[in-house]
């Protein structure tokens, strides 16, 4: 299994598959072929939601403002829902030089090569194998990460700083988000709301939700965020960690360990299934983010690896079948509020796991397998195409 660095990518929103991935593809093209007259043909989800997700913007920024972008919304025979071809145009003739797939979380395959894939770092690919190794060696999951990827902890410090900064910026910004929905930012208002008549549960959920909204709104406005595991789900993990830091004074060292554990959960899904909304729906983004956050909370509460697994499993299981149906192709409705809901669900998942793990029957590996099969069975209209669900009904 690869480095958990790949789960946490720092970049601009709003979509890891539609902005960070295409950015990498365009940068590769410039490195290989230099400044040329280019034409880009987008297929699948990239064609259907590329404008709303900012794909056109990032491509023209890198390849040149005169780049012609073609949105092929009819081709169905695709290797992946996020596919693009890039042509050099000379003397009114086109030569295809790049065939690329944006496979989720900002990772890309270019001309058949996974250009983002580094070497295998971890000797295990499934959580069951990891758990058995940890139990046999009497180490925690955080220690497992440290044993095989010691240097990642320095990088996770940068990840945590980026996450905190995105929360703070979001909590201090108001106004409308661009894109055409005239959607107002809600994080600042929610955070500052008068809570004099609230009970403890409502207050906790309000704070947690405001933190998640803050990051999701930053993402929607093309701000700098950290994927966890994607841009569209980037608010869930920061929300629960920021909540524990601010309200329970959990130290940074413990937060970093929690990020390592959460990263391993996301890595297992990426290795064995998908974190792409275009491939498997929002369950692969928000669902995985909830699982990561639940595992992080279990680590902070010093729970053992069996309870960490149970928390992650509950977090993902109860997002099974969740569709990806962004209105107007924007990462706003329902994406932003889903981050808040998943952050609250992560807290509940950890609480349930703490009490119910001894009666737990479904492994994390099994729910990952089910999620992947569910995503494959899902109709294309519900997988980041803006042709089904809320996106279809909204006028």
N, C-alpha and C positions, 0 to 999 in steps of 0.2 A: 504494500500500500504506500502511496505517495505521502509527501509532507503535508502536515495540516496547515502550512502556510497557504496552500491553494484554497482553503476554505475562507480565509480572511484576506481579501484583496482590498487595498485602499485605492479609491478612485472616485470619479464623478458619477452621480446618478443620471437617469433614474432606473436603468436596467442593465444588469451585468451581461445578459445575453444580447441585448440590443444596442448597448453603447460601449461597454468595456470590451466585449468580444470583437465587434466591428472595428473599434479603435486599434486593437492589436493586429487585426487583419490588414487594415489600411497602413499601419506603420511598417508591417512586414513588406507590403507591396512597395512602399517608398524605398525601403532599404535595398530591395532586390532590383528594382527597375527605375528608381529615381523619379524625377518630376516629368510626368507625361500627361497627355490628354487621356483621361480614363472614363470608362463607362462601367457602372456597377449595376448588376441585375440582382434584385432581391427576390427571394422565394419564401413561401410559407408564411410563418409568423412574422418574419422580418419584413415581408411585403405588406402584410395586413395591418401591422401595428407599428411599423418602422417610423412613420412620421410622428405619431404620438409619443413614442419612446425615445425619439431623438436620434435615430440611426442616421437619417439624412444629414443632420447637423454635424455629427462626429466624422462622417465620411468626407463631407466637403471641407471641413476644417483641416483635415490631414491630406487628402488627395488633391485639393484645390477647388476653388469656388465654381469653376466651370465644369466640374465633374457631372456627367449625366447619370441620373439614377432612374432605373426602370423598375417598376413594381409589378412583378409577375405574380398575380393572385390566382392563376388558374392551374399552374403546374402542380400535379399531385404526386408524381413519382419522385420522391425526394429521399435522400439518405437520412436527413434530419429535418425537423420542422424549421430550423434556423439555418438556411443555406444561402450562399451568395456566390456569384461569379464576377470577376473583375477582368475587364478587357482594356488593352491599350488601343487607342484609336489613332490611326495614321492614314492620311490620304483617303479618308472616307471608308477605310477598311478596319475591321476589328480583329484583334488577336487575343484569345482568352489566355491569361497568364496566371490567374488564381482561381481555384475552386475551393471554397472554404465552408466550414460548418462552425457555428457558434453553439457549443454543446452544453452550456450552462455554467453559471458562476463566473463567467468571463473567460473560460477556457475555450480554445479554438483548435480545429484541425484544418491544416492548410495543405492542399495538394496531397492529401492522404497521410500527412504526418501530424501527430499531436505535438505541436510546437511548444506547448506549455508544460508537457509532461517531463518532470525530472526523474531521477532514479527512484527505485523503490527504497523507502526508508524503513518501513515496518515489515516484519516477517509474516504478519497475519493480515487477513483480508476481512474476516467476519468477527462480529463482536463475541460470539461464543468462544472462538479461539483466543481472543484477547483476554476474555474473562478467565478462562482456564489457565492461561499463562500467568496472569496476575495472582490467582489463588495459589497455584503451585509454587510461585516464587515469593509469596507473601509480600506483595507490593501493591500499592494503590494504582488507580488508573492514571493519575497525574505522574506518579513515579514511572509508570510504563512509558509515557511520552518522554520523560526526561532520560530514560535509559537509552532510547533509540534516536532521540532528536534533541539533544541537550541545547543546541544553539537556538532552537525555536523560541525559547523563553524570552530572549532579548527582543525578538521581533514582536512577541505578544505584548510586550510593554508599549511598543509603538501603536499596536492595535488598540489597546486600552485607552491610550491618550486620544487617539482619533475618535473612538466611540464616545468618550466623555465630552470632547469638544463638539461633536455633532448634537448631543443632547442639549448642551448649554446654548448653542446657537439657536436651535429650534425652540427652546423655551423663551428666548428673548426676541423672537421675530413674529410679527403678525402680518396681516394683509392677505391679498389674493394670490393664489398660485396661477402661474401662466398655463395656457393650454386650451382655454375655451370653455371650461366648465364653470368658471368664476367661483371656484371653491376657495373658501376662506380657511386659513390656517387656524387650528383649534388648540394646539398644544399649550400655548401661553395662557389663553383664557381658561383652559381646564385646570392648569397648574395653579393659577391665582384665584380660582373660584372660592368663594366664602364657604367654608366647610363646618360652620358652627353647629349645624344640626345633623351632621353625618355620624354614623357609627364607625367603629374602627375598620370594618371590612370595606365600607364604601370609600373611606379616606385612603386606605391602602391601594385599592383598585384605581382610584382617581389619580394618585401620584404615579403609579405604575403605567397607567394608560397615557398620561401626559408625556412621560419620558419616551414611550414608544412612538407616539404621534410626532414628537419633536424630531426624531431621527427620520421617520417616514416622510415628513413634510420637507425636511432638508433634502432627502433623496429625490422627491418629486420636483424640487426646484433646481435640480442639477448640482446640488451641493456636494461637498466631499464627505463620503461615508465609508464604512468598511463592510464588505459583504459578509453575511453570516446566516446562511451560506450564499445568499444572493443580494442584489441591491433591493429588490422589491420586498424582501423580508428582513431588511437590515436593521429594523427598529426593535426586534424582539429581544435578542440577546443583550444589547446595550441597556435596554430598559430594566431588565431584572438585575443586572450587575450594578447599574447606577443606583437603583433603589437600595440594594444591600449596602453599597458604599456610603450613600448619603444618610440613610435612615438607621442603619445598624452598625455603621462605622467599620465595616469589613475592610481590612488592610489590602493594599495593592497586591502584595505577594499572594494572598489568598484568591484575589480576583484573577490573577494570572494563571494560577492552577486551574481555576474554574474554566477559563478560556481554553486551556489545553484539553480538558475533559470534553467540553462542548465541541471543540474542533475535531476530536476523535469520533464523536457521534456523527457529525456531519460528514466526515471522511468515509465512514463505513457506508453511509447511504450513497455517497458519490461513487464509491468503488463498486457497489453491487446493484445500484439502481440508477437514479437520476435526481439532479437538483434543478432541472429545467422545467419551468412552467409551460413552455411550448411543447414539451415532450410528455409531461405527466400531470399538468394542471398545477393549481396552487398548493395542493397537498405536498408537492415536491419542494416548494419554497417555504411557505408559512408553516406547513406541517413539520418540516425538518427543523426550521428555526425554533419552533416550540419544543421539539425534542431536545435540541441543543441547550436551550435555556433551562429546561427542567433538569437536565443532567448537571448543568452548571450550579443550579441551586442546591442540588443534592450534594455536590462536592463541597460547596461552601458550608453546608450543614454537617460535614464530616460523616456522611453516610457511606456505607460500603458499596462495592462495585455491583452487587446484586440489586440494591435499591436504586443506584444510578441507572442501571439498565431498565429497571421497571419504570422509573420516572420518564425516561426517554421513550420507552414503548408506549406508555399512556399518552404522552404528548403527541406522538405521531398517529397512533391508532385513531384518536378522536378528531383527526383532520382527514381521514381517508375519504376520498371522493370529492374533496374540495376543488371546485372549478377555478380556472383562471379566465376571468371575463372582464377585462379592463374597459371601462366606458370611454369611448372616443379614442381608444388605444393609448390612454394616459395611465401612468402609474399613480392614480389618485383614488378613484372609486372603482372597486371596494378596497383597494390595496392598503391605503393608509390606516383605515379603521381596523383592518384585519391584523395589523401589527399589534395594536392595542389589545385586541381580543386574545391573540395568541400569547402575549406576555402574561395576561391574567390566568390563562389556562395553564401556562407553564408552572405557575405557583401552585395551582390546584393539583397538577400532575405529580409534583414533588411531594405534596402533602399526602395524597392518596398512596403513593408508592411507599412512603415511610410506614404507613399503617398496614398496607395490604400485600406487601411483597411476598410474604410467606405463602400466600394463596394465589400467587401470580402464575398463570398458565401459558402465556404467549411470550415468546422470546422477542428481543428487538430485531434479530435477523429475520424472523418470520414476518413481522409487520412491515419490514422494509421490502421483502419479497412481494407481499400483498399490495403494498403501495405501488410498486412498479407495474404489477399486472393490472391493477385498477387504472393506472394512467394510460397504459397501452389500450385498454378497452374503452376509454373515454372518447366520446365523439370529438372531432376536431374543433367544433364550434366552442367547446369549453376548455380549449388549451391555448390561451393567449393569442386568439385570432380576432377577438372583438366581434365575433359573428354569432354568439350565443349568450344565454343567461342575461345578466344585468345589462351587458353591452348592447344586446339586441333590443331589449324592452325600453331602454332609456331614450327619451326624446327631449 
